[in-house]
Amino acid sequence: MPDKKLKIGEILVAAGLIHEDQLQQALKSQNQLGGTLGENLIRLGFITEDALLNALSEQTGMQHINLVKVEVPSTIQRLVQLETVRLRRLMPIGFEGKRLVVGMVDPTDLSALTDVEFQSGHSTKPVILSATHFEQALAFFQAHGYGTVALKLQPEKEPKRAKPEKNLPSLLETLVSWKGQDLHLSAGAIPSIRVDNEIRRLNLPAQRPAEIEQMIHGIMTAEQKRTFQENLELDFAYSLNGVARFRCNVYRQRNSIAFTARHVADAIPTAAELGLPDFLREFALKTQGLILVTGPNGHGKSTTLANLVETINRERKANVVTIEDPVEYTHRHMNSNVNQREVGTDTLSFADGLRHIFRQNPDVIVIGELRDYESISIALTAAETGHLVMGTLHSLSATSAVDRIIDAFPASQQLQVRAQVADCLLMVFSQRLLRRASGPGRILAWERMSSSLRVRNAIREGKVSLLRGMMQTNVEELVSIDWNLAELVSTGKVKYEEALKYADSGTYLNDLLKVRGVFK
């Protein structure tokens, strides 16, 4: 046991987050008061819990999970005895594929997983769990019983929102504190932020063109200013020290500058936090073919793609090359190498980056957005020649994504392209983010079209439209978003009116809800 404690301490000292004398003080406190080493370091003020979790994740290569963002069903709880949960300070979370995800307050206590595997009968995947959330879970079990009801921790009370001021750092801080997605600045308009896909005006006066220009020029480099002057629009990434990273776009409208900044989370959310289905992991670990993540702008495509890349990074030994505009989530090299190239900084365009990508010896090619004929053409060639290719595409459904690819080519080439797509397409995953019924935040709804004989034949013969009808026959490879929406409504996670906005067929959605007993 002492060796285990020292191992955590050594990790933190090696990461430069604590000093050796602080480690010794925390170990002394632990011997006197009990608890984990991390809890004592936090209590003594030597490290914050977020810094501790990030350091352990960085050094061990494990993810850390936010227990507030997931629900642990009673059936999952019963896989591990409560005594083991208490003594080992761990928590069964759910399944990722066939593996049981186990949250651990002490991620170095891997011997505890033997107990879990023996009791549950499943192989395990350890993730790091906050000690604070673990104690909240024990209190929940004390009040509601263990293995009787689903564990759902209440989120902490939302901190007091920052009061916006008329400068860019303050506006970006407001975006983060309001848990917003985007900041919008435009001449003659009141500054606004997008929260849960709704625009909200800030309590500030409308901005003059000169004010916006001064603010935006203040965060751009000389090279970025020159590029913007030449092209009249520019995408770039920006980090505000101590606050967050942002994906920015500056453009001209009515002869003045306008600006949009999207908040990019520092940590890549886990599949459980995003609500991603288990089958995505299985597709991400395939070695050849094309995977498309589609949907409207602002509905989480880039985040889903980043999660798939992180799955490969953890579980494959591969060379991954990404081309992004701009780089949003940064990946640390784990079992794979992840080389991230930014359009405008590391390569001139998606097409230029892809044109030379085969010389970089990639196993996996990740394209931030499939935009044009040349990019799509190279992506299909790469998928046909032994590479796994993943990318996002703007389309309203899984089936329309195929038509979007075909239509990018001249009519004389479309027959050949249909054959290419039919042969190399692994899956189209189309997603939407809907407002939660229970309060703030959004929840994922999705539809799936994956490869099968009937799907390949429909693509090859130019009969993709027929696949939408097949989606109502409930076959495994064709799952309509309406089916997913019905699940969300029947379980109370989304209101019917919200689901109806995103339904492909309101009639089919109603039929599915009747089967589930929601409508009589």
N, C-alpha and C positions, 0 to 999 in steps of 0.2 A: 504493500500500500504506500509506504513512503516513497518508493521509487516512482510510483505513478504520479504522486504529487509533484515530485521534482521534475518529472518530464514536462508537465504543463508549465511549470515555472521556467524551465529552460527554453521552452518555445517562446514565451513572452519576453524573456531577457534577450534571446537571439533576435527577436523582431524589433528590439529597441524600444519596447513599450513600457518596460519597467526596469529599474536598476536592481543589481544584486542585493543591495541592502533592503530595498523594498520587498523583494522576494522573501528574505529572511524574516522581516517583520510580519509579513502575511502568514508565513508558516508557523511562527510563534503564536499569532492570533488564532490560527486554525486549531492548534493543539489545545488552546485554552477554551475557545468558544465553540469549536466544531464547525460544520459546514464545509463547503468545498474551498479550495484555494482561490478560485475565481471570485466567489462570494466575499471572501475576506479582503481580497485586493480592491473590490468595488467598495466595500464598507469603509476601508481605510482611505478611500479617495485616490488610490494610485492609478486607477484605470476605470473607464466607463464600461457599462455592459456591452454597448454597441462595439466599442473598440476591442473588447475581449472576444466577442463572437467573430468579428471580422478577422482578427489575428489567428484564432484557432482554425477558422475556415481556410485562411491563406496557407498556413503551415501544414495542416493535415490533408488538405485537398478535399475536405468534406464540405457539403453545403450546410448552411444553418437555416432553420425553418422558423417562421413566425406562427406560433400556435394560435394566435388570435385570428389568422386568416384562413384556418382550416377547421373542418368539423371532423371529429373522430367518432364514428358510429359505435354503438354499444357492442356490436359483433366483433369489431376490431379490438376493443378494450379487452374482451373476454379471452383473446388469444394469449394474453400474458397475465399471470396472477398479480393481484394487487400488492402482495408482499414483495414480489420481485420489483415491481414498479417503484415502491417506496425505498427498498434497500439499495437498489442499483441506480436510482434516480434517472429512470428512463421512461419512455412512453411509446407504445405502438401507435403509429399515425395512420397508416393505410398501406395500400399496395402500389408499387411501381412495377408494372409487368407482373412477374410471379414472385417478386421479392417484397418482404414486409419492411416498410420504412420505419425505423426506430429512432426517435429523438432522444439524445443523450446529453445530460448536463455535463458529464465528463466524457468527452469523445476519445480519451486515451484508454478508457476502461473497456477495451474491446473483448475481454474475457466474459463480460456480462452478456455479450451477444450469444454465447454458447447456451446460456440459460434460456434466452428468448427463443432460439432455434429449436431447442429441445421441447419447450412447452407449446410452441405454436405449430411446429412441424413445417416451418417455412424457412428458406434462406432469407438473410436480412441485408438491409442497406442502412448503415448508420448515418444520421445527420445530427448536427449540433442543435441543442435545445437550450433556450434561455432559462436560467435558474428561476428568474422571476415568474415566467410563464409556467414552469413546472410546479412551483408552490401554488399558483393560482389554480392549476388543474387539481392538485390534491385537495384544496379547499372546496372545489366544485364537487369532487367525489364524496367528500365529507357531507356535503349538503344534499346531494342528489343520488348518491349511491354509485358504485363502480360496476360498469357493465350493464347498466339498466337503462340509461338514456344517453343520447349522443352528447359528447363533450363539445361545447361551443362557448369559448371565453368571450366575455364582453370586451370590446376595444376600450382602451383608456380614453378618458374624457378628452375630447379634442382640445389641444392647447389654444390659448387665446390667440386669435388671428392677428398677424402683424398689421399695423396701421400703415397703409401705403403712403409713400411720399413721392414727390415728382422727380425721381431719379431712377436710373435703371437698376442699380443694386437693390434698392428698396422694393421696386416692382417685382423683381425676380424672387426676392425673399417672400413677398406676399403670395406669389404663385405657389411656392412650396408650402407655406404655412396653411394655405387654404386647400391644400391637397388638389390643386388644379392641374390640368394637362397642358394648357397653352396660355401664353401672354400675347395680346394683340395691341399694337400701337399703330395709329393711323392719324394723319393730320386732320384736324377738325373734329375728331372723335374722342370721347372719354376713354381712357385706358380700360381694357377689359380682360378678363381671364375666362377660360373655359373650365368649368367644373362639372364632372359627370355629363359631359357633352352638351352643356348649356352655357351660353355666353352670359357673364355677369359683369355689369359696369362697376368700376371702383369709385369711391367717393373722392373724385379728383376732377378738376376742370378739364375741358377739352384741350388737346395739345396743338401747339403751333408747329408748322413744318420745321422751323429752325431748331426748336427744342428737340424734336425727334432726331433730326440729323446730327445734332451735337452729341446726343446720348449714344447713338449707334456708331458713329465714327470713333467714339471713345473706346470701344471694345474691339475694333477691327485693326488688323495689321496693315502696314503699308501695301503689302502684296494683295491683301483682300480688298482694300479700297480701290486699287488699280483694276483688279478683275471686275469689281462691281461697276466701276465707271465704264468699262468696255462692254460688259454683258447686260447691264441694267438689272441684274438680279444675282443673288449669291446665297449658297448654302454653306454653313460653317458650324463648327462645334465651339462652345464657349463654357469655361468653368469659372464659377464665382467662388472664390476661396472660402471654405467653411460652410458653404450653402449647398451647392449641387452643380451638376453638369446640365447643359442645355443644347438642344439641336435648334439652330437658328436659321431663319431665312429673311433676307432683306431684299426689298423690291421697290419699284417705283409705281406710283399711281397718282394720276392727275398732277403730274409734274412735281411730286414730292415723295419723300421716303416713307415706306411702311415697313413694319417689322413684326415677325412672329417668332416666339421662342417656345420650344416644347421641353418640359422637364423630363430628364432622363434619370431614372433611378441608378444609384451607384452599384447596387448589388443586383445580379440577375435573379428575378423571382423564380422559385421552384415551380415544378409542374403542379404540385398540390396548391400552391398559392394562386396560380393562374387558373386553376380549374381545368387543366389540359387532360384529355383522356389518355389512358395507358398505352393505346396502340401507337401513339406518336413516337414514343421511345423506340418501339420495335422498328418503325420505318427509318428513324434517324440513324440506327445502327446498321442499316443495309449498306452494301459497298458499291452499288451501281444503280443509276437511274435518276429520275427527276422528281423532286418534291416541291410543290408550290403551296405557299401560304397566301391566301387571297382575302379580299374584303375591302371596304371603303377606307379612306384615309382616317386616321385617328382611332382605329378599332383594334390596336394591339398587334398588328402583324409583325413588326420589328421585334417586339418583346418575345413573341412565340418563336420566331426564327432564332433569336439569341439563346433561348432555352434549349433548342435542338442542337445548336452548336456546342453549348456547354455539356450536353449529354454525350456528344462525340468526344469532347475534350476530356471528360472523366473516364469514359469506358472504352475508347479505341486508341490505338497507337497509330495515329495518322498525321499526315501533313495537310492542314486546313489553310486555304487561302480565301480571304473574304475581300470583296470590293463593295464599299459602302459610301454613301453620300448623305451626310458625313458619318463617321464612326460614332455610334451611340453608346453601346455597351462595350467595355473593354474586357478581353478575356486573358487570363493568366495561363501560361503554358502549363499543362498538367501532363496527362499521359500522351496527349497530342501536342503538336506545334500548331499554334493558331496565329497566322500572319495576317494582320488586318491592314488593308490598303484603302486610303481615303481619296475619293475623287477630288481633284483640284490641288491636293497636297502630294499624294504618292503616285497618282496617275491622272492623265488628262480627262478621261471619261470612262464610263463602264465599258464601252466598246474597245478603247485602247488597252485598258487593263486586262480584258479577256483575250485580246488578240495575242498576247505574249504569255498567257497563263500556263500553257502546257510546258513551257521551259522551266517553270518553277516547281515541277514535279508534284502537283497536288494529288491527294487522294480524294479530298472533298473540296468543292468549289461553292462558295456562298456569294450570291449576288443580291445586294440590298434591294434592288428593284429591276425587274425585267422591263425595259422601257421601249426598246427599238428593235428593228429588224436584225441588225448585226449582233446585238447582245443575245437575242433569243436564238439566232442561228448557231452561235458558238456554244451556247448552253446546251442545245440539243445534241450537237456533235460531241461535246464532252460527256454527256450522259450516255451516249451510244458507245463510247470508247473506253468504258471501264471506270468512270468517275461517278461519285455521288454528287449531284448538283442540287442545291436548295436555293430558293429565291422567293421574293414576294411579287405579287402582281395585283393591280387594281382591277377587280371584277366583282360583280354583284352576287355571283353564285359559283359553285364548284364547276358546273358544266359550262357556264359562259367563259370561264378561264381558258378552256380549250379553244373555243371559237376566237377568243382574243389573240391567242398565239397564232392560229392559222391565218387570221386576217392580217397579221403583220407582214405576210409574204405576198409577192405578186401572184396573180391567179395561176400563172403558168407553173408555179412551184408548189401550189397548195396540195396537190395529190401526193407528192413525195413527202411533204411535211406532215400530212396526216399519218402516213405510214411511220415516220420517225416518232411522232408523239405517241402513237399507239404502242410502239415497241418499247419506249424508254420511260413513259410516265408511270411512276409508282403511286402517287397520290396527290390529290388536290384537297387541301384543308381550308375551308372558307369559314370565316369567323365574324362575329359581331359582339360588341360589348353593350349590355343592357343595364338600365338602372335597377338597382336592388329594390325589392319591395320593402325591406326592413329599415332602410335608411340610406345614408350616403355610400358611395362606391358603386362599382359596376361589376357585372358578372358575365362570364363567357357563354355564348351560344354558338354552336358550330354545325357544319355539315361536311360530309366526307364523300369523296369519289375516289376509290382506289382501284388498282388494276385487277382485271379479271378477263376471261375470254369474251364475255358479252360487252364489257366496256371497251376493250381493244377493238372489237369488230365494229361497234358503233362509231368510234373515232375514225377508223380506217375508211368506213363507208360514208362518212359525212352525215351521220344520223345522231349527232350528239343530243339534239333536242329530245329524242326519244328517251334518253336516260332520265330526264326529269320525271317523266311518268313512272319509270321503274323505281324511282326513289320512294314512291308510295306503296311499293310491294314489300318493303321491309327486308331487303336482302342485305347481307353483311357489308358488301363493298359500296353500297349506295345508301347513305343515311341523309335524309332531308333535314334541313334546319327546323322544319315544323315539328318533327319528332322531338328534337332537343328542346324546343320552346315549350312543348306540351309538358315535358318533364319538369322544367323550371316553374311553370305555372302551377302544376299539380302538387309540387312540394312547397309552394308558398314563397319561392325565392324571387319570383318576378310576377308583377301584376299582369293580368290578362291584357289590359289596354296597351301596356308596353310591349308585350310579346307580339301583339297584332301588328304593330308598326313594322316589324322585321320578318313577318311570316311570308313565305313564298305563296302559300294558298291559305287564305283565312278559312275556307270551307274544310280543308283537310285538317287544319289546326283544331277546329271545333269538333270534328269527328274524333280526333285523338283524345281530346279532353273529355268527351262523352264516355269513351271507353274507360278512362281513368276515374270516372265518377264525378268529375268537376261540373259538367253540365248534364242535366237530366233530360 
